[in-house]
Amino acid sequence: MSTGFASAQSAVFILQSVSITGILALGVTATLVVGGFDLSIGAVATTAMMASAYVMVVLRGDAVSATLACLAIGVIVGLLNGFLIVYMRVPDLLATLGMMFLLVGLQRIPTEGRSIATGMTLPDGSVATGKFSPGFLALGRHRFDLVVPDLLPVSVVVLLTLAVLIWFFLEYTRFGRLMYAVGSNARAAQLAGTPVNAYRIGAYVISGVFASIGGVMLAARLGRGDIASGNNLLLDSVAAALIGYAVLGASKPNAFGTAIGSLFVGVLLQGLTMMNAPYYTQDFVKGAVLVIALVFTFALSKTGKR
């Protein structure tokens, strides 16, 4: 209905808009596979974004050290979530919800709740003299030539690469199949000799690392540590992962479905924007689509089986 929607530029814009949420959604998928759920992904991504900005702008570090710090944050948060859930017996929703609140507060302490940018005034009165390195910013802003110049963003390439890797890992490796076994019947998997606790913790580490990668990409795109930029990451990522249940009638968490779910959310939002739909209706439309997808996935599929 909208002029210009069916174009290469529009398709790339949609892919770029969902690249970060898609990466986070793939991490959520790993926890869903083992029968868990991670509500801390949005906070992990925002914390990684703030950490990368802090390392380069305040500590004057380079892109490599900033990226490694972000990945370390993802691993540590994943291990903490896994420890709370597996060994402390805290329900996954409560453990990751508590971690989300902890990270939201933690990421604001170093700058007293302010965003991080070159030339900002620090709490001690000094001025931050560091800056984002060009190589780091290229992760979020560089575009590759494809048919036409400057068409394909790096973030889209990262999303597609991670989607293929996690899809292959879950579907075609022994470890991925055992993760599905743990999520399907943890007791049976344990009796068969599977280290259930290790696989459950590993799933949360994967989720944390993917969220950190999303945070790095977001920082590289914005060129600053924006304290409020990750507000919608959790909802969009969870929507994409859950819509993935309905793709091709899978009725289970799967990386391919998550990727399609991310794309579907992006097409939906881009279409609403191009049709001049009010911004405050977008969350309602996303929620309605999610509910309908879940009804088709579970209620109708079970009726058909009976």
C-alpha positions in Angstrom: 0.0 0.0 0.0 2.9 2.4 0.6 5.2 3.6 -2.2 8.7 2.5 -1.8 8.0 -0.3 0.6 9.0 -3.0 -1.9 12.5 -1.9 -2.5 16.0 -3.0 -1.7 16.6 0.0 0.5 13.4 -0.6 2.5 14.4 -4.3 3.0 17.8 -3.3 4.2 16.4 -0.7 6.6 14.0 -3.3 8.0 16.9 -5.7 8.5 19.0 -3.0 10.2 16.2 -2.0 12.5 15.7 -5.6 13.7 19.4 -6.6 13.8 20.0 -5.9 17.4 16.7 -7.2 18.7 17.2 -10.3 16.5 20.6 -11.0 18.1 19.0 -10.7 21.6 16.1 -12.9 20.5 18.5 -15.6 19.4 20.0 -15.6 22.9 16.5 -15.9 24.4 15.9 -18.9 22.1 18.8 -20.7 23.7 17.2 -20.4 27.2 13.8 -21.4 25.8 15.3 -24.5 24.3 16.3 -25.8 27.8 13.0 -24.9 29.3 14.0 -21.5 30.8 13.5 -17.9 30.1 15.8 -14.8 30.3 14.2 -11.4 31.1 17.6 -9.8 31.7 18.7 -9.6 28.0 17.6 -6.0 27.5 19.5 -4.9 30.7 22.6 -6.9 29.7 22.6 -5.2 26.3 22.2 -1.7 27.8 24.9 -2.5 30.4 27.3 -3.7 27.6 26.6 -0.5 25.6 27.3 1.7 28.6 30.4 -0.3 29.5 31.9 0.0 26.0 31.2 3.7 26.0 32.8 4.0 29.5 35.9 2.1 28.5 36.6 4.2 25.4 35.3 7.6 26.5 36.2 7.7 30.2 39.1 5.2 30.4 40.4 6.0 26.9 40.6 2.3 26.0 40.6 0.9 22.5 37.8 -1.0 20.6 39.2 -4.4 21.4 39.3 -3.9 25.2 35.8 -2.4 25.1 34.4 -5.3 23.2 36.2 -7.9 25.4 34.8 -6.1 28.5 31.3 -6.3 27.1 31.6 -10.0 26.3 32.9 -10.6 29.8 29.8 -8.9 31.2 27.6 -11.2 29.2 29.5 -14.3 30.4 29.4 -13.2 34.1 25.7 -12.4 34.0 24.9 -15.6 32.3 26.8 -17.6 34.9 25.1 -15.7 37.7 21.7 -16.3 36.2 22.5 -20.0 35.8 23.8 -20.3 39.3 20.7 -18.7 40.8 18.4 -20.9 38.8 20.2 -24.2 38.9 21.8 -24.2 42.4 19.8 -21.7 44.4 16.5 -23.0 42.9 15.3 -19.5 42.1 12.6 -19.7 39.4 14.1 -18.5 36.1 11.6 -15.6 35.6 12.3 -14.3 39.1 16.1 -14.7 38.9 16.4 -13.0 35.6 13.9 -10.3 36.6 16.0 -9.5 39.7 19.2 -9.5 37.6 17.5 -7.0 35.2 16.7 -4.6 38.0 20.3 -5.0 39.4 21.9 -4.2 36.1 19.6 -1.3 35.4 20.7 0.3 38.6 24.4 -0.8 38.3 24.9 0.8 34.8 23.8 4.2 36.1 26.1 4.4 39.1 29.5 5.3 37.4 28.0 8.4 35.7 25.2 9.2 38.2 22.5 8.3 35.7 23.9 10.3 32.8 24.6 9.1 29.2 28.2 8.8 28.2 29.6 10.9 25.3 32.8 12.6 24.4 33.4 15.8 26.3 30.9 15.0 29.1 31.4 16.2 32.6 32.2 13.4 35.0 30.9 13.2 38.6 34.3 14.4 39.9 34.1 17.5 37.8 36.7 16.4 35.2 35.9 16.2 31.4 36.0 12.9 29.5 38.6 13.2 26.8 38.3 9.8 25.2 36.4 9.0 22.1 34.9 6.1 20.1 37.5 4.6 17.7 36.6 4.6 14.0 36.9 0.8 13.9 34.4 0.4 16.7 31.9 2.8 15.1 32.2 0.9 11.8 30.5 -2.0 13.4 27.3 -0.1 13.6 27.7 2.3 10.7 29.7 0.8 7.9 27.8 -0.6 4.8 29.1 -3.1 2.3 28.5 -2.7 -1.4 25.8 -5.2 -2.7 24.3 -4.5 -6.1 24.3 -0.8 -5.2 27.0 1.0 -3.2 26.6 1.2 0.6 23.6 -1.2 0.8 24.3 -3.9 3.4 25.1 -2.8 7.0 27.6 -4.7 9.2 24.9 -5.3 11.8 22.8 -7.2 9.3 25.8 -9.4 8.4 26.4 -10.1 12.1 22.8 -11.0 12.7 22.7 -13.4 9.7 26.0 -15.0 10.7 24.9 -15.5 14.3 21.5 -16.8 13.2 23.1 -19.5 11.0 25.6 -20.5 13.7 23.0 -20.9 16.5 20.6 -22.7 14.1 23.3 -25.1 13.0 24.4 -25.6 16.7 20.9 -26.3 17.9 19.7 -28.5 15.1 22.8 -30.4 13.9 25.2 -30.8 16.8 25.1 -33.2 19.7 25.1 -30.4 22.2 22.2 -28.7 20.6 20.1 -31.8 20.5 20.9 -32.5 24.2 19.7 -28.9 25.0 16.4 -29.8 23.4 16.3 -33.0 25.4 16.9 -31.1 28.6 14.1 -28.7 27.8 11.7 -31.5 26.8 12.3 -33.8 29.8 15.2 -32.8 32.2 14.8 -35.9 34.3 14.9 -38.3 31.4 18.0 -36.5 30.0 19.7 -36.7 33.4 19.0 -40.5 33.6 20.5 -40.8 30.2 23.8 -39.3 31.5 23.3 -35.7 30.3 24.9 -33.1 32.6 21.6 -31.1 32.8 22.9 -28.4 35.1 25.8 -27.6 32.8 23.6 -27.3 29.8 21.1 -25.1 31.5 23.9 -22.8 32.7 25.4 -22.8 29.3 22.2 -21.7 27.7 22.1 -18.6 30.0 25.8 -17.9 29.1 24.8 -18.0 25.4 22.0 -15.6 26.1 24.3 -13.2 28.0 26.9 -13.2 25.3 24.4 -12.6 22.5 22.9 -9.7 24.5 26.4 -8.3 25.0 27.0 -8.5 21.2 23.7 -6.6 20.7 24.9 -4.0 23.2 28.2 -3.5 21.3 26.3 -3.1 18.0 24.0 -0.6 19.6 26.9 1.5 21.0 28.6 1.4 17.7 25.5 2.6 15.9 24.7 5.5 18.4 28.3 6.5 19.0 27.4 7.2 22.7 26.2 5.4 25.8 22.6 6.4 25.8 21.0 5.4 29.1 17.5 5.1 27.7 18.2 3.5 24.3 17.5 -0.1 25.3 14.0 0.4 26.7 12.2 -1.6 24.1 14.9 -4.3 23.5 13.4 -6.8 25.9 9.8 -6.7 24.6 10.8 -6.8 20.9 13.2 -9.6 21.4 10.8 -11.7 23.4 8.1 -11.1 20.8 10.4 -12.3 18.0 11.4 -15.4 19.9 7.8 -16.4 20.8 6.5 -15.6 17.3 9.2 -18.1 16.2 7.2 -20.9 17.8 4.6 -20.5 15.0 7.0 -20.6 12.0 6.4 -23.7 9.8 4.4 -25.2 12.6 7.5 -25.9 14.7 5.6 -25.4 18.1 9.0 -25.2 19.8 11.8 -22.6 20.2 14.0 -22.6 17.2 16.6 -20.3 15.7 15.1 -20.2 12.2 11.7 -19.3 13.6 13.3 -16.6 15.8 15.0 -15.0 12.8 11.7 -15.0 10.9 9.9 -13.7 13.9 12.4 -10.8 14.1 11.9 -10.0 10.4 8.2 -10.2 10.8 8.2 -7.7 13.7 10.5 -5.4 11.6 8.2 -5.6 8.5 5.2 -4.9 10.8 6.7 -1.8 12.4 8.1 -0.5 9.1 4.7 -0.9 7.5 2.9 0.9 10.3 5.4 3.7 10.2 5.1 4.1 6.4 1.3 4.1 6.8 1.6 6.9 9.3 0.1 4.9 12.1 0.5 6.6 15.5 3.6 5.4 17.4 1.6 4.6 20.5 -0.4 1.9 18.6 2.7 -0.1 17.7 3.0 -1.9 21.0 -0.7 -2.8 20.9 -0.4 -4.2 17.3 2.8 -6.2 18.3 1.0 -7.7 21.3 -2.1 -8.6 19.3 0.1 -10.3 16.6 2.0 -12.2 19.3 -1.2 -13.4 21.0 -2.7 -14.6 17.7 0.6 -16.4 16.8 0.7 -18.2 20.1 -3.0 -19.2 19.8 -2.3 -20.7 16.4 0.8 -22.4 17.7 -0.6 -24.0 20.8 -4.4 -24.0 21.0 -5.2 -24.8 17.4 -2.3 -27.3 16.9 -3.4 -29.2 20.0 -7.0 -29.2 18.7 -5.8 -30.6 15.4 -3.8 -33.4 17.2 -6.8 -34.5 19.2 
